[in-house]
Amino acid sequence: MKTYASLHVHSDYSNVRVIDSINTIKKIIDRGFELGLEAIAITDHDTLSGHVKAINYYKAKKKEFPDSKTKLILGNEIYITRSGLTSETHQKGEHFYHFLLLAKDAVGHEQMRELSSRAWRRGYYKNLMRTPTFMEDIVEVVGRNPGHLVATTACLSGF
């Protein structure tokens, strides 16, 4: 067992806006098991839609390899923007800070679903589909019941 967990992994479900990954959920989970990773996280851009497939495939894989200690972590890469950003208020050079969320449990996953739903409800098209998450969404949704998500900047495009 390797003491490494891959916590920022995009599958082909990340291709909602732009082509970002050719990795399928199956290939990602297979590779995590093959390498004996401690954990593998599915953290697609703007979407949780691959999670059901990931859970089902992971469960089947665990039956096939019951001694494996590889864990599945469900996450989401969201975009933090200034409050009130809409297609009408969008300005050239607008910042969409990459922010990674990882669910520690079912409550954390519910919080990610709520944040994702809010972002998609206010989504708009400006050169590509934009799904802004406002910091007050995180404060409101996570602040009601903190401790169920791990959050971090996702990459060089983080805040």
C-alpha positions in Angstrom: 0.0 0.0 0.0 1.4 3.4 -1.0 0.9 6.2 1.4 -0.2 8.5 -1.4 -3.6 9.7 -2.2 -4.4 11.4 -5.5 -6.8 14.2 -4.4 -7.2 16.2 -7.6 -8.3 13.9 -10.4 -10.6 14.8 -13.4 -12.5 12.2 -15.3 -14.2 12.6 -18.7 -17.1 14.1 -16.7 -15.0 17.3 -16.5 -15.5 17.8 -20.2 -18.8 19.7 -19.7 -17.2 23.1 -20.6 -13.9 22.2 -22.3 -12.1 19.0 -23.0 -10.1 18.5 -19.9 -9.6 14.7 -19.4 -9.7 11.5 -21.4 -9.7 9.4 -18.2 -12.8 7.5 -17.5 -14.1 6.8 -14.0 -13.3 3.1 -14.5 -9.7 3.7 -15.6 -9.1 6.1 -12.7 -10.3 3.6 -10.1 -8.6 0.7 -11.8 -5.3 2.6 -11.8 -5.7 3.6 -8.1 -6.2 -0.1 -7.2 -3.3 -1.2 -9.5 -0.9 1.3 -7.8 -2.2 0.5 -4.3 -3.0 4.1 -3.6 -4.3 4.9 -0.1 -7.1 6.9 -1.8 -8.3 8.3 -5.1 -10.5 11.4 -5.4 -12.8 12.2 -8.2 -12.9 16.0 -8.4 -14.4 17.0 -11.7 -14.9 20.6 -12.8 -18.3 22.0 -11.9 -20.0 18.6 -11.7 -20.8 15.7 -9.4 -22.4 13.7 -12.1 -19.8 11.0 -12.2 -20.1 10.2 -8.5 -22.8 7.5 -8.8 -20.9 5.7 -11.4 -17.7 6.0 -9.3 -19.4 4.7 -6.2 -20.9 1.7 -8.1 -17.7 0.8 -9.9 -15.7 1.2 -6.7 -18.0 -1.1 -4.8 -17.6 -3.7 -7.5 -13.9 -3.3 -7.5 -13.8 -3.7 -3.7 -15.6 -7.0 -4.1 -13.0 -8.1 -6.6 -10.1 -7.0 -4.4 -11.5 -7.2 -0.8 -8.0 -6.8 0.8 -7.3 -3.5 -1.0 -7.2 -0.5 1.3 -7.8 2.0 -1.5 -10.5 4.4 -0.6 -12.7 6.5 -2.9 -13.1 10.2 -2.1 -15.8 12.2 -3.8 -15.0 15.8 -4.5 -15.7 18.8 -6.8 -13.6 21.6 -8.3 -15.6 24.7 -8.1 -15.0 28.4 -9.1 -15.1 31.1 -6.5 -16.1 34.5 -7.9 -17.0 37.9 -6.6 -20.5 38.1 -5.1 -23.2 39.1 -7.5 -21.4 38.0 -10.7 -23.9 37.5 -13.5 -23.7 37.6 -17.3 -24.8 41.2 -17.1 -22.1 42.2 -14.6 -19.3 40.0 -16.1 -16.3 42.1 -17.0 -13.3 41.2 -19.1 -10.6 39.6 -16.9 -13.1 38.4 -14.3 -11.5 35.9 -11.8 -12.8 32.4 -11.4 -10.6 31.0 -8.6 -10.3 27.2 -8.6 -11.3 25.7 -5.3 -11.3 22.0 -4.4 -13.9 20.4 -2.1 -13.6 16.9 -0.8 -16.5 15.2 1.1 -15.5 13.6 4.4 -18.9 12.0 4.7 -22.5 12.0 3.4 -23.2 15.4 5.0 -20.2 16.9 3.1 -21.5 15.4 -0.1 -24.9 16.9 0.5 -23.2 20.3 1.1 -21.3 19.9 -2.2 -24.5 19.1 -4.0 -26.1 22.2 -2.6 -23.2 24.4 -3.6 -23.1 22.9 -7.1 -26.9 23.4 -7.5 -26.6 27.1 -6.6 -23.7 27.6 -9.0 -25.5 25.9 -11.9 -28.7 27.9 -11.2 -26.8 31.1 -11.6 -24.7 29.8 -14.5 -24.4 31.7 -17.7 -22.6 31.5 -21.0 -19.8 34.0 -21.6 -17.2 32.5 -24.0 -17.9 29.2 -22.2 -20.3 28.1 -19.5 -19.7 29.8 -16.2 -20.9 28.4 -12.9 -19.9 30.9 -10.2 -19.9 30.0 -6.5 -20.0 33.0 -4.1 -18.1 32.9 -0.9 -21.3 33.6 1.0 -22.7 30.3 -0.4 -19.9 28.4 1.2 -20.3 30.3 4.5 -24.1 29.7 4.5 -24.1 26.1 3.4 -21.0 24.8 5.2 -21.3 27.2 8.1 -24.6 25.6 9.2 -22.8 22.3 9.9 -19.0 22.6 9.5 -16.5 19.8 9.5 -17.8 17.6 6.7 -15.7 19.0 3.8 -12.0 19.5 3.2 -11.3 22.6 1.1 -8.2 23.8 -0.5 -7.0 25.8 -3.5 -6.9 23.5 -6.4 -4.0 24.8 -8.5 -2.1 27.8 -9.6 -5.4 29.4 -10.5 -6.5 29.2 -6.8 -7.3 32.3 -4.7 
